Amino acid sequence: KSTGEYIGLMFDEKVDEDTLDDLNPLQEVEFSINDKGGNWIDSKYMMFKFKRSYNKSRKITALITSVNDVTQQKKLAMQLEKSEAEQKNQVEWMFSILHVEPALLREFMEISKKELNEITSLLKKTKNAEKYAATLTKIMRIMGNLKNSASLLEIKLFERKAQKFEDAINKILKLKEIQGSSFISLVIQLEDMRSIINEIENLIGRLANIHSTFKTK
């Protein structure tokens, strides 16, 4: 619809052509490349540009269209955005743990890893649809304990992630029919929480090295 409206404006002689550049909805279009089975392999990003073509009477008769492959520029921009997001997360993680006593933080990390593994095990073991709700209730209790621990230690980032996980469980429990595929979002969030724990452990290691270096000097 937006493309149709844009093309219509390009044929409207009362509208200045240069002012329409920012309205072009096809400046960055993603095309999926799939295998024979229909599975996604890669993406290409194309940029469509339009220029008016006039006759001798200065009437718009057609649009000249050019298409450029901007995949490399797009992927570089995505990598930069991802890198900036990771750096921002690391700063947030660092401020989340600096105020926590090392012994308490180590205990929290070990308990968190153990409980996340327990949740993963419960998700894998539950094959009977009749037991899905009971399993989710048990998982909710485990995640609630983790969230409370994070709250007590004021590790806000992990507390928010745990709350998001609980919200996802509540959403599944409200479904008329819970299926195995309903757990996909939970599995993804579990991996995200594991990555946070790994990053925090890496940060602790780096902070310890910095402290050791300055102590030696």
C-alpha positions in Angstrom: 0.0 0.0 0.0 2.7 2.5 0.9 4.6 1.6 -2.3 1.5 2.3 -4.3 1.0 5.6 -2.6 4.6 6.6 -3.2 4.5 5.6 -6.9 1.3 7.7 -7.2 3.0 10.7 -5.8 5.9 10.2 -8.2 3.5 10.6 -11.1 1.9 13.7 -9.4 3.5 16.7 -11.2 2.5 19.0 -8.3 4.8 17.2 -5.9 8.5 18.0 -6.1 10.6 14.9 -6.9 13.4 15.6 -4.5 11.1 16.0 -1.5 9.9 12.4 -2.1 13.2 10.7 -1.5 12.7 10.2 2.2 9.2 8.7 1.6 10.6 5.9 -0.6 9.4 2.7 1.2 11.8 0.5 -0.9 15.1 2.0 0.2 16.1 -1.2 2.0 14.1 -4.3 1.1 15.1 -7.7 2.5 14.9 -10.7 0.2 15.2 -14.2 1.8 17.3 -16.9 0.1 16.0 -20.4 0.9 17.1 -23.9 0.1 15.0 -26.5 -1.8 13.2 -27.4 1.4 12.1 -23.8 1.9 14.5 -23.2 4.8 16.2 -19.8 5.2 19.9 -19.7 4.2 20.7 -16.0 3.9 19.3 -12.6 3.2 20.0 -10.0 0.5 19.1 -6.3 1.0 18.2 -4.3 -2.1 17.7 -0.5 -2.6 15.2 0.7 -5.2 15.6 4.2 -6.5 13.0 5.9 -8.8 13.5 8.9 -11.2 10.9 10.6 -13.3 11.0 10.3 -17.1 9.5 13.2 -19.0 8.3 13.7 -22.6 9.0 16.8 -24.7 6.0 18.5 -23.1 7.5 18.0 -19.7 4.8 15.5 -18.8 5.8 12.5 -16.6 5.5 9.4 -18.7 7.4 6.8 -16.7 9.7 6.1 -13.8 13.2 4.9 -14.4 14.1 2.4 -11.7 17.5 1.4 -10.5 18.3 -1.5 -8.0 21.4 -1.7 -5.9 22.6 -4.5 -3.7 23.3 -2.9 -0.3 23.7 -6.2 1.6 27.3 -5.5 2.7 26.5 -2.1 4.0 23.4 -3.4 5.8 25.3 -6.3 7.5 28.1 -4.0 8.6 25.5 -1.7 10.1 23.9 -4.6 11.9 27.3 -5.8 13.2 28.0 -2.3 14.5 24.6 -2.1 16.2 25.1 -5.5 17.7 28.5 -4.6 19.0 27.2 -1.3 20.5 24.4 -3.2 22.2 26.8 -5.8 23.7 29.0 -3.0 25.0 26.0 -1.3 26.6 24.9 -4.6 28.2 28.4 -5.2 29.6 28.4 -1.8 31.3 24.9 -2.5 32.7 26.0 -5.9 33.9 29.1 -4.4 35.5 27.1 -1.8 37.5 24.6 -4.6 38.4 27.3 -6.6 40.2 29.8 -4.1 41.6 27.8 -3.5 44.8 27.4 -7.2 45.6 29.7 -9.0 48.0 31.9 -11.5 46.0 30.9 -14.5 48.1 27.2 -13.7 47.7 27.6 -13.2 44.0 29.5 -16.5 43.5 26.7 -18.3 45.4 24.0 -16.6 43.3 25.8 -17.5 40.1 26.2 -21.2 41.1 22.5 -21.4 42.2 21.3 -19.7 39.0 23.2 -22.1 36.8 21.9 -25.1 38.7 18.3 -23.9 38.6 18.4 -23.0 34.9 19.7 -26.5 34.2 16.8 -27.9 36.3 14.3 -25.9 34.2 15.9 -27.1 31.0 15.7 -30.7 32.2 12.0 -30.3 33.1 11.2 -28.9 29.7 13.0 -31.8 28.0 11.5 -34.5 30.2 7.9 -33.4 29.9 6.5 -35.2 26.8 2.9 -35.7 28.0 0.6 -32.8 27.1 -1.5 -33.5 30.2 1.6 -32.6 32.4 2.5 -29.4 30.6 0.6 -27.1 33.0 2.0 -28.9 36.1 5.6 -28.6 34.7 5.1 -24.9 34.0 3.8 -24.3 37.5 7.0 -26.0 38.9 9.2 -24.0 36.6 7.4 -20.8 37.7 8.2 -21.6 41.3 11.9 -22.1 40.5 12.1 -18.9 38.5 10.3 -17.1 41.2 13.0 -18.1 43.7 15.7 -16.9 41.3 13.9 -13.6 40.8 13.7 -13.1 44.6 17.4 -13.8 45.0 18.3 -11.3 42.3 16.0 -8.8 43.9 17.6 -9.2 47.3 21.0 -8.7 45.8 19.7 -5.8 43.7 20.9 -7.5 40.4 18.2 -5.6 38.4 19.1 -7.0 35.0 18.7 -10.6 36.0 15.5 -9.7 38.0 14.0 -8.2 34.8 14.9 -11.2 32.8 13.3 -13.5 35.4 10.1 -11.4 35.4 10.0 -11.6 31.6 10.3 -15.4 31.8 7.4 -15.5 34.4 5.3 -13.4 32.1 5.9 -15.8 29.2 4.8 -18.8 31.4 1.6 -17.0 32.4 0.9 -16.3 28.8 1.3 -20.0 27.9 -0.8 -21.1 30.8 -3.7 -19.0 29.5 -3.7 -20.8 26.1 -6.7 -23.1 25.5 -4.3 -25.8 24.4 -0.7 -26.0 25.4 1.6 -27.7 22.9 5.3 -28.5 22.8 5.9 -25.6 20.4 4.6 -23.3 23.1 7.8 -23.8 25.0 10.1 -22.4 22.3 10.1 -18.8 23.7 11.0 -20.2 27.1 14.0 -22.1 25.7 15.2 -19.0 23.9 14.9 -16.9 27.1 16.8 -19.6 29.1 19.7 -19.4 26.7 19.6 -15.6 27.0 19.8 -15.9 30.8 22.7 -18.4 30.5 24.6 -16.0 28.3 24.1 -13.2 30.9 25.6 -15.5 33.6 28.5 -16.3 31.3 29.1 -12.6 30.6 29.0 -11.8 34.3 31.5 -14.5 35.0 33.8 -13.1 32.3 33.4 -9.6 33.7 34.3 -10.9 37.2 37.4 -12.5 35.7 38.4 -9.3 34.0 37.8 -7.2 37.1 39.8 -9.6 39.1 42.7 -9.4 36.7 42.6 -5.5 36.7 42.5 -5.6 40.6 45.4 -8.0 40.6 47.4 -5.9 38.2 47.0 -2.7 40.2 47.7 -4.5 43.5 51.0 -5.9 42.0 52.0 -2.4 40.9 
